[in-house]
Amino acid sequence: MASKPLTPEVARASLSVRVSSLISLQLARGKVGVEVVASQLHMSRYTLHKKLKREGLTFARLLEDVRRRQALTYMQDKTKPLVEIAEQLGFSELSAFSRAFKRWMGTSPAEYRSVRLS
């Protein structure tokens, strides 16, 4: 899989910003993996883990943050089915997305759309 180069601004940013940017790119293509992101940063998975730990973060936390931000963006389009949003965010099933969304926002995706976006 060919990787898209990071913009100069992102390349100079903190590791967490670079990882988040790469996660966003990978989500747009399908599944996200720590191995792929580490490889794109020219480091091992272990090195990536150590460097993120120095910033007080984990790959899983960054993935969760990117998914949450993108979910809120996708939810603005009321015509987009929830199952499609779940797929675009790399969730295996709508139920997994719904659980994550409820954890993030305190309400289900359907309730969020009907109450917050009406």
C-alpha distances in whole Angstrom, upper triangle without the diagonal:
4,6,10,13,15,19,21,23,21,20,24,24,25,22,22,22,19,17,19,17,13,14,15,12,10,14,13,10,12,12,12,13,15,13,9,12,14,11,11,14,15,17,17,18,21,22,20,22,25,25,24,27,29,29,30,27,24,21,22,24,22,20,23,24,21,22,25,25,23,25,28,27,26,29,31,30,32,31,28,28,28,26,23,23,23,20,18,19,17,21,21,25,27,29,27,26,30,31,28,30,33,33,31,34,37,37,35,32,35,38,36,35,39,41,39,37,41
4,7,9,13,16,18,21,18,17,21,22,23,21,22,21,17,17,18,16,13,15,15,12,11,14,14,11,14,14,14,15,16,14,11,12,14,11,10,13,14,17,18,19,22,22,20,23,26,24,24,28,29,28,30,27,25,21,23,25,22,21,24,25,22,22,26,25,23,26,28,26,26,29,31,30,33,32,29,30,29,28,25,24,24,22,19,20,19,23,24,27,29,31,29,28,32,33,30,31,35,34,32,35,38,38,36,34,36,39,37,36,40,41,39,38,41
4,6,9,12,15,17,15,14,18,18,19,17,18,17,14,13,15,12,9,12,12,9,9,13,12,11,13,14,13,13,14,13,9,10,12,10,7,10,12,15,16,17,20,20,18,20,23,21,21,25,26,25,27,24,22,19,21,22,19,18,22,22,19,20,23,22,21,24,26,24,24,28,29,29,32,31,28,29,28,27,24,23,23,21,18,19,18,22,24,27,28,31,28,27,30,31,28,29,33,32,30,32,36,36,34,32,35,37,35,34,38,39,37,36,39
4,6,9,12,14,12,12,16,17,18,17,18,16,13,13,14,11,9,12,12,8,10,13,12,11,14,16,14,16,16,16,12,12,14,12,9,12,14,17,19,19,23,21,19,22,24,22,22,25,26,25,27,24,23,20,22,23,19,19,22,21,18,20,23,21,20,23,25,23,23,27,27,27,30,30,27,28,28,27,24,23,24,22,19,19,19,23,25,28,29,31,29,27,31,32,28,29,33,32,30,32,35,35,34,32,34,37,34,33,37,38,35,34,37
4,6,9,11,10,9,13,14,16,15,16,14,11,13,14,11,9,13,13,10,12,16,15,15,18,18,17,17,17,17,13,12,14,12,9,10,12,15,18,19,22,20,18,21,23,21,21,24,25,23,26,23,23,20,22,23,20,19,23,22,19,21,24,22,21,24,26,24,25,28,29,29,33,32,30,31,31,30,27,26,26,25,21,21,22,25,28,31,32,34,31,29,33,33,30,31,34,33,31,33,36,37,36,34,36,39,36,35,39,40,37,36,39
4,6,8,6,6,9,10,13,12,13,11,8,10,11,8,8,12,12,10,12,15,15,16,18,19,17,17,17,17,14,12,14,13,9,10,13,15,18,19,21,19,17,20,21,19,18,22,22,20,23,21,21,18,21,21,17,18,21,19,17,20,22,20,19,23,24,22,23,27,27,28,31,32,29,31,30,30,27,25,26,24,21,21,21,25,28,30,31,33,30,28,31,32,29,29,32,31,28,31,34,35,34,32,35,37,34,34,37,38,35,34,37
4,5,5,6,9,10,13,14,15,12,10,13,13,10,11,14,14,12,15,18,17,18,21,22,20,21,20,21,18,15,17,17,13,13,16,19,22,22,25,22,20,23,24,21,20,24,24,22,24,23,23,21,23,23,19,20,23,21,18,21,23,20,20,24,24,22,24,27,27,28,31,32,29,32,31,31,28,26,28,26,23,23,24,27,30,33,33,35,32,30,33,34,30,30,34,32,29,31,35,36,35,33,36,37,34,34,37,38,34,33,37
4,6,5,6,9,12,13,15,12,11,14,15,12,14,17,17,16,19,21,20,22,24,25,22,23,22,23,20,17,18,18,15,14,16,19,22,23,25,22,20,23,24,20,20,24,23,21,24,23,24,22,25,24,21,22,25,23,20,24,25,23,23,27,27,25,27,30,30,31,35,35,33,35,35,35,32,30,31,30,26,26,27,30,33,36,36,38,35,33,36,36,33,33,36,35,32,33,37,38,38,36,39,40,37,37,40,40,37,36,39
4,5,5,6,10,12,13,10,10,13,13,11,13,16,16,16,19,20,20,22,24,25,22,23,22,23,21,18,19,20,16,15,18,20,23,23,25,22,20,23,23,20,19,23,21,19,22,21,22,21,24,22,19,21,23,20,18,22,23,20,21,25,25,23,25,28,28,29,33,34,32,34,33,34,31,28,30,29,26,25,26,30,33,35,35,37,34,31,34,34,31,30,34,32,29,31,34,36,36,34,37,38,34,34,38,38,34,33,37
4,5,5,8,9,10,7,6,9,10,8,10,13,13,13,15,17,17,19,21,21,19,19,18,20,17,14,15,16,13,12,15,17,20,20,22,19,16,19,20,17,16,20,19,17,19,18,19,17,20,19,15,17,20,17,15,19,20,18,18,22,23,21,23,26,26,28,31,32,30,32,30,31,28,26,27,26,23,22,23,26,29,32,32,33,31,28,31,31,28,28,31,29,26,28,32,33,33,31,34,35,32,32,36,36,33,32,36
4,6,8,9,11,9,7,10,12,10,11,14,15,14,16,19,19,20,23,22,19,20,18,19,17,13,14,15,11,10,12,14,18,18,20,17,15,18,19,15,16,19,18,17,20,19,19,18,21,20,17,19,22,20,18,21,23,21,21,25,26,24,26,29,30,31,34,35,33,34,33,33,31,28,29,28,25,24,25,28,31,33,34,36,32,30,33,34,30,30,33,32,29,31,35,36,36,34,37,39,35,36,39,39,36,36,39
4,7,9,11,9,8,12,13,12,14,17,17,17,20,22,22,24,26,25,22,22,20,21,20,16,16,17,15,12,15,16,19,20,21,18,16,19,19,15,16,19,17,16,19,18,20,19,22,21,18,20,23,21,19,23,24,22,23,27,27,26,28,31,31,33,36,37,35,37,35,36,33,31,31,31,28,26,27,30,33,36,36,38,34,32,35,35,31,32,34,33,30,32,35,37,37,36,39,40,36,37,41,40,37,37,40
4,6,8,6,6,10,11,10,12,15,15,16,18,20,21,23,24,24,21,21,19,20,19,15,16,18,15,12,16,16,19,19,20,17,15,17,17,14,13,16,15,13,16,15,17,16,19,18,15,17,20,17,16,20,21,19,20,24,24,23,26,28,29,31,34,35,33,34,33,33,31,28,29,29,26,24,25,28,31,33,34,35,32,30,32,32,28,28,31,29,26,28,32,34,34,32,36,37,33,34,38,37,34,34,37
4,5,5,6,9,10,11,13,14,16,17,19,20,22,23,24,23,20,20,17,19,18,15,14,17,15,12,15,15,17,17,18,15,12,14,14,10,10,13,11,9,12,12,14,14,17,15,13,16,18,16,16,19,20,19,20,24,24,24,26,29,29,31,34,36,33,35,33,33,31,28,28,28,26,23,24,27,30,32,33,34,30,28,31,30,26,27,30,27,25,27,30,32,33,32,35,36,33,34,37,37,33,34,38
4,5,5,6,8,10,11,12,14,15,16,18,20,21,22,21,17,16,14,15,15,11,11,14,12,9,12,12,14,13,14,12,9,11,11,8,7,11,10,8,11,10,11,11,14,13,11,14,16,15,14,18,19,18,20,23,24,24,26,28,29,31,34,35,32,33,31,31,30,27,27,26,24,22,22,25,27,30,31,32,28,27,29,29,25,26,28,26,24,27,30,32,32,31,35,35,32,34,37,37,34,34,38
4,5,5,6,9,10,10,12,14,15,16,18,20,20,19,15,15,13,15,15,11,12,15,14,11,15,14,15,14,15,13,10,11,12,9,7,10,10,8,10,8,9,9,12,10,7,10,13,11,11,15,16,15,17,19,20,21,23,25,26,28,31,32,30,30,28,29,27,24,24,24,22,19,20,22,25,27,28,28,25,23,26,25,21,22,25,22,20,23,26,28,28,27,31,32,29,30,34,33,30,31,34
4,5,5,6,9,10,11,12,14,15,17,19,20,19,16,16,15,17,16,12,13,16,14,12,16,16,18,17,18,16,13,14,16,12,10,14,14,11,13,11,12,11,14,12,9,11,14,11,10,14,15,14,15,18,19,19,21,23,24,26,29,31,28,29,27,28,26,23,23,23,21,18,20,22,25,28,28,29,26,24,26,26,22,22,25,23,20,23,26,28,28,27,30,31,28,29,32,32,29,29,33
4,5,5,6,9,10,11,12,14,16,17,18,18,14,15,13,15,13,9,11,13,10,8,12,13,15,15,17,15,11,14,15,12,11,15,15,13,15,13,13,11,14,14,10,12,15,13,12,15,17,16,16,20,21,20,22,25,26,27,30,31,28,30,28,28,26,23,24,23,20,18,19,22,25,28,28,30,26,24,27,27,23,24,27,25,23,25,29,30,30,28,32,33,30,31,34,34,31,31,35
4,5,5,6,9,10,10,12,14,15,16,15,11,11,9,12,11,7,8,11,9,8,12,12,13,12,14,13,9,11,13,11,9,13,14,12,14,11,10,8,11,11,8,9,12,11,10,13,15,15,15,18,20,19,21,24,25,26,29,30,27,28,26,26,24,21,21,21,18,16,16,19,22,25,25,26,23,22,25,24,21,22,25,23,21,23,27,28,28,26,30,31,28,29,33,33,30,30,34
4,5,5,6,9,10,10,12,14,15,14,11,12,11,14,13,9,12,14,12,12,16,16,17,15,17,16,13,14,16,14,11,15,16,13,14,11,11,9,11,10,6,7,10,8,7,10,12,11,12,15,16,16,17,20,21,23,26,27,24,25,23,23,21,19,18,18,16,13,15,17,20,23,23,24,21,19,22,22,18,19,22,20,18,20,24,25,25,23,27,28,25,26,29,29,27,27,30
4,5,5,6,9,10,11,13,14,14,12,13,13,15,13,10,12,14,11,11,15,16,18,17,19,18,14,16,19,16,14,18,19,16,18,15,15,12,14,14,10,10,13,11,9,12,14,12,12,15,17,16,17,20,21,22,26,26,23,25,23,24,21,19,19,19,16,14,15,19,22,24,24,26,23,21,24,24,21,21,24,23,20,23,26,27,27,24,28,29,26,27,30,31,28,27,31
4,5,5,6,9,10,11,12,12,9,10,10,12,9,6,9,11,8,9,13,14,15,14,17,16,13,15,18,16,14,18,19,17,19,15,14,11,13,14,10,10,13,13,10,12,15,14,14,17,19,18,19,22,23,24,27,27,24,25,24,23,21,19,19,18,15,14,14,17,20,23,24,25,22,21,24,24,21,22,25,24,22,24,27,28,28,26,29,31,28,28,32,32,30,29,33
4,5,5,6,9,10,10,9,6,8,9,11,9,7,11,12,11,12,15,15,16,14,17,17,13,15,18,16,14,17,19,17,18,14,13,9,10,11,8,7,10,10,7,9,12,12,11,14,16,16,16,19,21,22,25,25,22,22,21,20,18,16,15,15,12,10,11,14,17,19,20,22,19,17,20,21,17,18,22,20,18,21,24,25,24,22,26,27,25,25,29,30,27,27,30
4,5,5,6,9,10,10,9,11,12,15,13,10,14,15,13,14,18,19,20,18,21,21,17,18,21,19,17,20,22,19,20,17,16,13,13,13,10,9,11,10,7,8,11,10,8,12,14,13,13,16,18,19,22,22,19,20,19,19,16,14,14,14,10,9,11,14,17,19,20,22,19,17,20,21,17,17,21,20,18,20,24,24,23,21,24,26,23,23,27,27,25,24,28
4,6,5,7,9,10,9,11,13,14,11,10,13,14,11,13,16,18,19,18,21,21,18,19,22,21,19,22,24,22,23,19,18,15,16,17,13,12,14,14,10,12,15,14,12,15,17,15,15,19,20,20,23,23,20,21,20,20,17,15,16,14,11,11,12,16,18,21,21,24,21,19,22,24,20,21,24,24,22,24,27,27,26,23,26,29,26,26,29,30,28,27,30
4,5,5,6,6,5,8,10,12,9,8,12,12,11,13,16,17,17,16,20,20,16,18,21,20,18,22,24,22,23,19,17,13,14,16,13,10,13,14,11,11,15,15,13,15,18,17,16,20,21,21,24,24,20,21,20,19,16,15,15,13,10,10,9,13,15,18,19,22,19,17,21,22,19,20,24,23,21,24,27,27,25,23,26,28,26,26,30,31,29,28,31
4,5,5,6,6,9,12,14,12,11,15,16,14,17,19,20,20,18,22,22,19,20,23,22,20,22,25,23,23,19,17,14,14,15,12,9,12,12,9,9,12,12,10,12,15,14,13,16,18,18,21,20,17,17,16,15,13,11,11,9,7,6,6,10,13,15,16,18,16,14,18,19,16,17,20,20,18,21,24,23,22,19,22,25,23,22,26,27,25,24,28
4,6,8,9,13,15,17,14,14,17,18,16,18,21,22,23,21,25,25,21,23,26,25,23,26,28,25,26,22,21,17,17,18,16,13,15,15,11,11,14,13,10,12,15,13,12,16,17,17,20,19,16,17,16,15,12,11,12,10,7,8,9,13,15,17,17,20,18,16,19,21,19,19,22,23,21,22,26,25,23,20,23,26,23,23,26,28,26,24,27
4,7,8,11,14,15,12,13,16,16,15,18,20,21,22,20,24,24,21,23,26,25,23,26,29,27,28,24,22,18,18,20,17,14,17,18,14,14,17,17,14,16,19,17,16,19,21,20,22,21,18,19,18,17,14,13,14,11,8,10,9,13,15,17,18,21,19,18,21,23,21,21,25,25,23,25,28,28,26,23,25,28,26,26,29,31,29,28,31
4,7,10,13,14,12,13,17,17,16,19,21,22,21,20,23,24,21,22,26,25,23,26,28,27,27,23,21,17,16,18,17,13,15,17,14,12,16,17,14,15,18,17,16,18,21,20,22,21,17,17,16,14,12,12,11,8,7,8,6,10,11,14,15,18,16,15,19,20,18,19,23,23,22,24,26,26,23,21,23,26,25,24,28,30,28,27,30
4,7,10,11,10,11,14,15,15,17,19,20,19,17,20,21,18,19,23,23,21,23,26,25,24,21,18,14,13,16,15,11,13,16,13,12,16,17,15,15,19,19,17,20,23,22,24,24,20,19,18,15,14,13,12,9,9,8,6,9,10,13,15,17,15,14,18,19,17,18,22,21,21,23,26,25,23,21,24,27,25,25,29,31,29,28,31
4,7,9,7,8,11,12,12,14,16,16,16,13,17,18,15,15,19,19,17,19,22,21,21,17,14,11,11,13,11,8,11,13,11,11,15,16,14,15,19,19,18,21,23,23,25,25,22,21,19,18,17,15,14,12,11,9,7,10,12,15,17,19,16,15,19,19,16,18,22,21,20,23,25,25,24,22,25,28,26,26,30,31,29,29,32
4,5,5,6,9,10,11,13,14,14,12,10,13,15,12,13,17,17,15,18,20,20,20,16,13,9,10,13,12,10,13,15,13,14,17,18,17,19,22,22,22,24,27,27,29,29,25,25,23,21,20,19,17,15,14,13,10,13,14,18,20,21,18,18,21,21,18,21,24,22,21,25,27,28,26,25,28,30,29,29,33,34,32,32,35
4,5,5,6,8,10,11,12,11,9,7,10,11,9,9,13,13,12,14,17,17,17,14,10,7,9,12,11,9,13,15,14,15,18,19,19,20,23,24,24,26,28,29,31,32,28,28,25,24,23,21,19,18,17,15,13,16,17,20,23,23,20,20,23,22,19,22,25,23,22,25,28,29,28,27,30,32,30,31,35,35,33,34,37
4,6,5,6,9,10,10,9,7,6,9,11,9,11,14,14,14,16,19,19,20,17,14,10,12,16,14,13,17,18,17,18,21,22,22,23,26,27,26,29,31,32,34,34,30,30,28,26,25,24,22,20,20,18,16,18,19,23,25,26,22,23,26,26,23,25,28,26,26,29,31,32,31,30,33,36,34,35,38,39,37,37,40
4,5,5,6,9,10,10,10,9,13,13,11,13,16,16,15,18,21,20,21,18,15,12,14,17,15,13,17,18,16,17,21,21,20,22,25,25,24,27,30,30,32,32,28,28,27,25,24,22,21,19,18,16,15,18,19,22,25,26,23,22,26,26,23,25,28,27,26,29,32,32,31,29,33,35,33,33,37,38,36,35,39
4,5,5,6,9,9,9,8,12,12,9,11,14,13,12,16,18,17,18,15,13,10,12,14,12,11,15,16,14,15,19,19,18,21,23,23,23,26,28,29,31,32,28,28,27,25,24,22,21,19,18,16,15,18,20,23,25,26,23,22,26,25,22,24,27,25,24,27,30,31,30,28,32,34,31,32,36,36,34,34,37
4,5,5,6,5,6,5,9,8,6,9,11,11,11,14,16,16,17,15,13,10,13,15,13,13,17,18,17,18,22,22,21,24,26,26,27,30,32,32,35,35,32,32,30,29,27,26,24,23,21,19,18,21,23,26,28,29,25,25,28,28,25,27,30,27,26,30,32,34,33,32,35,37,34,35,39,39,37,37,41
4,5,5,6,7,8,11,11,9,12,15,14,15,18,19,19,21,18,16,14,17,19,17,16,20,21,19,21,24,24,23,26,29,28,28,31,33,34,36,36,33,33,31,30,28,27,26,24,22,21,19,22,24,27,30,31,27,27,31,30,27,29,32,30,29,32,35,36,35,34,37,39,37,37,41,42,39,39,43
4,5,8,10,11,14,13,11,14,16,15,15,18,20,19,21,19,17,14,17,19,16,16,19,20,18,20,23,22,21,24,27,26,26,29,31,31,34,34,31,32,30,29,27,26,25,23,21,20,19,22,24,27,29,31,28,27,30,30,27,29,32,30,28,31,34,35,35,33,36,38,35,36,40,40,38,37,41
4,6,9,10,12,10,8,12,14,12,12,16,16,16,19,16,15,13,17,18,15,16,20,19,18,20,23,23,22,25,27,27,28,31,32,33,36,36,33,34,32,31,29,27,27,25,23,22,21,24,26,29,31,32,29,28,31,31,28,29,32,30,28,32,34,36,35,34,37,39,36,37,41,41,38,38,42
4,7,10,12,10,9,13,14,13,14,17,18,18,21,19,18,16,19,21,18,19,23,23,21,24,27,26,26,29,31,30,31,34,36,36,39,39,36,37,35,34,32,30,30,28,26,25,24,27,28,32,34,35,31,31,34,34,31,32,35,33,32,35,38,39,39,37,40,42,40,40,44,44,42,42,45
4,7,8,6,6,10,11,10,12,15,15,16,18,17,15,14,17,19,17,18,22,22,21,23,26,26,26,29,31,31,32,34,36,37,40,40,37,37,35,34,33,31,30,28,27,25,23,26,28,31,33,34,30,30,33,33,29,31,34,32,31,34,37,38,38,37,40,42,39,40,44,44,42,42,46
4,5,5,6,9,10,11,12,14,16,17,18,17,14,13,16,18,17,18,21,22,22,23,26,27,27,29,31,32,32,35,37,38,40,41,37,37,35,33,32,31,29,28,26,24,23,25,26,30,32,32,29,29,32,31,28,31,33,31,30,34,36,37,37,36,40,41,39,40,44,44,42,42,46
4,6,5,6,9,10,11,12,14,16,16,14,11,10,13,15,15,15,18,19,19,21,23,24,24,26,29,29,30,32,34,35,38,38,35,34,32,31,30,28,26,25,24,22,20,22,23,26,29,29,25,26,29,28,25,27,30,27,27,30,33,34,34,33,36,38,36,37,41,41,39,39,43
4,5,5,6,9,10,11,13,15,15,14,11,11,14,16,16,17,19,21,21,23,25,26,27,29,31,32,32,35,37,38,40,41,38,37,35,33,33,31,29,28,27,25,23,24,26,29,31,31,27,28,31,29,26,29,31,28,28,32,34,35,35,35,39,40,38,39,43,43,41,42,45
4,5,5,6,9,10,11,13,14,13,12,12,15,17,16,17,20,21,21,23,26,26,27,29,31,32,33,35,37,38,41,42,38,38,36,35,34,32,30,29,28,25,24,26,28,31,33,33,29,29,32,31,28,30,32,30,29,32,34,37,37,36,40,41,39,40,44,44,41,42,45
4,5,5,6,8,10,11,12,11,9,8,12,13,12,14,17,17,17,20,22,22,23,25,27,28,29,31,33,35,37,38,35,35,32,32,30,28,27,26,25,22,21,23,25,28,30,30,26,26,29,28,25,27,29,27,25,29,31,33,33,32,36,37,35,36,40,40,37,38,42
4,6,5,6,9,10,10,9,7,7,10,12,12,13,16,17,17,19,21,22,23,25,27,28,29,31,33,35,37,38,35,35,32,31,30,28,26,26,25,22,21,22,24,27,29,29,25,25,28,26,23,25,27,24,24,27,29,32,32,31,35,36,34,36,39,39,37,38,41
4,6,5,6,9,10,9,9,10,13,14,14,16,19,19,20,22,24,25,26,28,30,31,32,34,36,38,40,41,38,38,35,35,34,32,30,30,29,26,25,26,28,31,32,32,28,28,31,29,26,28,30,27,26,30,32,34,35,34,38,39,37,39,42,41,39,40,44
4,5,5,7,9,9,9,10,14,14,13,16,18,18,19,21,23,23,25,27,28,29,31,33,34,36,39,40,37,37,35,34,34,31,29,29,28,25,25,26,29,31,33,33,29,29,31,30,26,28,30,27,26,29,31,34,34,34,38,38,36,38,41,40,38,39,42
4,5,5,6,5,6,7,11,10,10,12,14,14,15,18,19,20,21,23,25,26,27,29,31,33,35,37,34,34,31,31,31,28,26,27,25,22,22,23,26,28,29,29,26,25,28,26,23,24,26,23,22,25,28,30,31,30,34,35,32,34,37,37,34,35,39
4,5,5,5,6,9,11,11,12,14,16,16,18,20,21,22,24,25,27,28,30,31,33,35,38,39,36,36,33,33,33,30,28,29,27,24,24,25,27,30,31,30,26,26,28,26,23,25,27,23,22,26,28,30,31,31,35,35,33,35,39,38,35,37,40
4,5,7,10,12,15,14,14,17,19,18,20,22,23,23,26,28,29,30,32,33,35,37,40,41,38,39,36,36,35,32,31,32,30,27,27,28,31,33,34,33,30,29,31,29,26,28,29,26,25,28,30,33,34,34,38,38,35,37,41,40,37,38,42
4,6,9,11,14,12,11,15,16,15,17,20,20,20,23,25,25,26,29,30,32,34,36,38,35,36,33,34,33,30,29,30,28,24,25,26,29,31,32,32,28,27,29,27,24,25,27,24,22,25,27,30,31,31,35,35,32,34,37,36,34,35,39
4,7,11,12,10,11,14,15,14,16,19,19,20,22,24,25,26,28,29,31,34,36,38,35,35,32,33,32,29,28,29,27,24,24,25,28,30,30,30,26,25,27,25,22,23,25,21,20,23,25,28,29,29,33,33,31,33,36,35,32,34,38
4,7,8,7,7,11,11,11,13,16,16,17,19,21,22,23,25,26,28,31,33,35,32,32,29,29,29,25,24,25,24,20,20,21,24,26,27,26,23,22,24,22,19,21,22,19,17,21,23,26,27,27,30,31,28,30,33,33,30,32,35
4,5,5,6,9,10,11,13,14,15,17,19,20,22,23,24,26,28,30,32,34,30,30,27,27,27,24,22,23,22,18,18,19,21,24,25,24,20,20,22,21,17,20,21,18,17,21,23,25,26,26,29,30,28,30,33,33,30,32,35
4,5,5,6,9,10,11,12,14,15,16,18,20,21,22,24,26,28,30,31,28,28,25,24,24,21,19,20,19,15,15,16,19,21,22,22,19,18,21,20,16,19,21,18,17,21,23,25,25,24,28,29,27,29,32,32,30,31,34
4,5,5,6,9,10,10,12,14,15,16,18,20,21,22,25,26,28,29,26,25,22,22,22,19,17,18,17,14,13,13,16,18,19,19,15,15,18,16,13,15,18,15,14,18,20,22,22,21,25,26,24,26,29,29,27,28,32
4,5,5,6,9,10,11,12,14,15,17,19,20,21,23,25,27,29,26,26,22,23,23,19,18,19,18,14,15,15,18,20,20,20,16,16,18,16,12,14,16,13,12,16,18,20,21,20,24,25,23,25,28,27,25,27,30
4,5,5,6,9,10,11,12,14,16,17,18,20,22,24,26,28,25,25,22,22,22,18,17,18,16,13,14,15,18,20,21,21,18,16,19,18,14,15,18,15,14,17,20,21,22,21,25,25,23,24,28,28,25,26,30
4,5,5,6,9,10,11,12,14,15,16,18,20,22,24,25,22,22,19,19,18,15,14,15,13,10,10,12,15,17,17,18,15,13,16,15,12,14,16,15,13,16,19,20,20,19,22,24,21,23,26,27,24,25,28
4,6,5,6,9,10,10,12,14,15,16,19,21,22,24,21,21,17,18,18,14,13,15,13,10,11,11,14,16,16,16,13,11,13,12,9,10,13,11,9,13,15,17,17,16,20,21,18,20,24,23,21,22,26
4,5,5,6,9,10,11,13,14,15,17,20,22,24,21,21,18,19,19,15,15,16,15,11,13,14,18,19,18,19,16,13,15,15,11,11,14,12,9,12,15,17,17,16,20,21,18,20,23,23,20,21,25
4,5,5,6,8,10,11,12,14,16,18,20,22,19,19,17,18,17,13,13,14,12,9,11,13,17,18,18,19,16,13,16,16,12,12,16,14,12,14,18,19,18,17,20,21,18,19,23,23,21,21,24
4,6,5,6,9,10,10,12,14,16,18,19,16,16,14,14,13,10,10,11,9,6,8,10,13,14,14,15,12,10,12,13,9,9,13,12,10,12,16,16,15,13,17,18,16,17,21,21,19,19,23
4,5,5,6,9,10,10,13,15,17,19,16,17,14,15,15,11,11,14,12,9,12,12,16,16,15,15,13,10,11,12,8,7,11,10,7,9,12,13,13,12,15,16,13,15,18,18,16,16,20
4,5,5,6,9,10,11,14,16,18,16,17,15,17,16,12,13,15,13,10,14,15,18,19,17,18,16,13,15,16,12,11,14,13,10,11,15,15,16,13,17,18,14,15,19,19,16,16,20
4,5,5,6,8,10,12,14,16,13,14,13,14,13,9,11,12,9,8,11,13,16,17,15,17,16,12,14,16,13,11,15,15,12,13,17,17,16,13,16,18,15,15,18,19,16,16,19
4,5,5,6,9,10,12,14,11,12,10,12,11,7,8,11,9,7,11,11,15,14,12,14,13,9,11,13,10,8,12,13,10,11,14,13,12,9,12,14,11,11,15,16,14,13,17
4,6,5,7,10,11,14,12,13,12,14,14,10,12,14,12,11,15,15,18,18,15,17,16,12,13,14,12,9,12,13,10,10,13,12,12,9,12,13,10,10,14,14,11,11,14
4,5,6,8,11,13,11,13,12,15,13,10,13,14,12,11,15,16,20,19,17,19,18,14,15,18,15,13,16,17,14,13,17,16,15,12,15,16,12,12,15,16,13,12,15
4,5,6,8,10,8,10,9,11,10,7,10,11,9,10,13,14,17,16,14,17,16,13,14,17,15,12,15,17,15,14,17,16,14,11,13,15,12,11,14,16,14,12,15
4,5,6,9,7,9,8,11,11,8,11,13,12,12,15,15,18,17,14,16,16,12,12,15,14,11,13,16,13,12,15,13,12,8,9,11,9,7,11,12,10,9,12
4,6,9,9,11,11,15,13,11,14,16,14,15,18,19,22,20,17,20,20,16,16,19,17,14,16,19,16,14,17,15,14,11,12,13,10,8,11,12,10,7,10
4,5,6,9,10,13,11,10,14,15,14,15,18,19,21,20,17,20,20,17,17,20,19,16,18,21,19,17,20,18,16,12,12,14,12,9,12,14,12,9,12
4,5,8,9,12,12,11,14,16,15,16,19,19,21,19,16,19,20,16,16,19,19,16,18,21,19,17,19,16,14,11,10,12,11,7,9,12,11,8,9
4,6,9,12,10,11,14,15,15,17,19,19,21,19,16,19,20,17,17,21,21,18,20,23,22,20,22,19,17,13,12,15,14,11,12,15,15,12,13
4,6,8,7,7,10,11,11,13,16,16,17,16,13,16,17,14,15,18,18,16,18,21,20,19,21,18,16,12,12,15,14,11,14,17,16,13,15
4,5,5,7,9,10,11,13,15,14,15,13,10,13,15,12,13,16,17,15,17,20,19,18,20,17,14,11,10,14,14,11,13,17,17,15,16
4,5,5,6,9,10,11,13,11,13,10,7,10,11,9,9,13,13,11,13,16,16,15,17,14,11,8,8,12,12,10,13,15,15,14,16
4,5,5,6,9,10,11,9,10,8,5,9,10,9,10,13,13,13,15,18,18,18,19,17,13,11,11,15,15,14,16,19,19,18,20
4,5,5,6,9,10,10,11,10,9,12,13,10,12,16,15,14,17,19,19,19,21,19,16,12,13,17,16,15,18,20,20,18,20
4,5,5,6,9,9,11,10,9,12,12,8,10,13,12,11,14,16,15,16,18,16,13,10,12,15,14,13,16,18,17,16,19
4,6,5,6,5,8,7,6,9,8,5,8,11,10,10,13,15,14,15,17,16,13,10,13,16,15,15,18,20,19,18,21
4,5,5,6,7,7,8,11,10,9,12,14,13,14,17,18,18,19,21,19,17,14,16,19,18,18,21,23,22,21,24
4,5,8,10,11,11,14,13,10,13,16,14,14,17,18,17,19,21,20,18,15,17,20,18,18,21,23,22,20,23
4,6,9,10,10,13,11,8,12,13,11,11,15,15,14,16,19,18,16,14,16,19,17,17,21,22,21,20,23
4,6,9,10,12,10,9,13,14,12,13,16,17,16,18,21,20,18,16,19,21,20,20,24,25,24,23,27
4,6,7,9,6,6,10,11,9,11,14,14,15,17,19,18,15,14,17,19,19,19,22,24,23,23,26
4,7,9,7,8,11,12,12,14,16,17,18,20,21,20,17,16,18,21,21,21,24,26,26,25,28
4,5,5,7,9,10,11,13,15,16,17,18,19,18,15,14,15,18,19,19,21,23,24,23,26
4,5,5,6,9,10,10,12,14,15,16,17,15,11,10,11,15,15,15,18,20,20,20,22
4,5,5,6,9,10,10,12,14,15,15,13,10,10,12,14,15,16,18,20,21,21,23
4,5,5,6,9,10,11,12,14,15,14,11,11,14,16,16,18,20,21,21,22,24
4,5,5,6,9,10,10,12,13,12,9,9,11,14,13,14,17,19,18,19,21
4,5,5,6,9,10,10,11,9,6,6,9,11,11,12,15,16,16,17,19
4,6,5,6,9,10,10,9,8,9,12,13,13,15,17,18,18,19,22
4,5,5,6,9,10,10,9,10,13,14,13,15,18,18,18,19,22
4,5,5,6,8,7,6,6,10,11,9,12,14,15,14,15,18
4,5,5,5,5,5,7,10,10,9,12,14,14,14,16,18
4,6,6,8,9,11,14,13,12,16,18,17,16,19,21
4,6,8,10,10,14,13,11,14,17,16,14,17,20
4,5,8,9,12,10,8,11,14,12,11,13,16
4,7,10,12,10,9,13,14,13,12,15,17
4,7,8,6,6,10,11,10,10,13,15
4,5,5,6,9,10,10,11,13,15
4,6,5,6,9,10,10,11,13
4,5,5,6,9,10,10,11
4,5,5,6,8,9,10
4,6,5,5,7,9
4,6,6,5,7
4,6,6,6
4,6,6
4,6
4
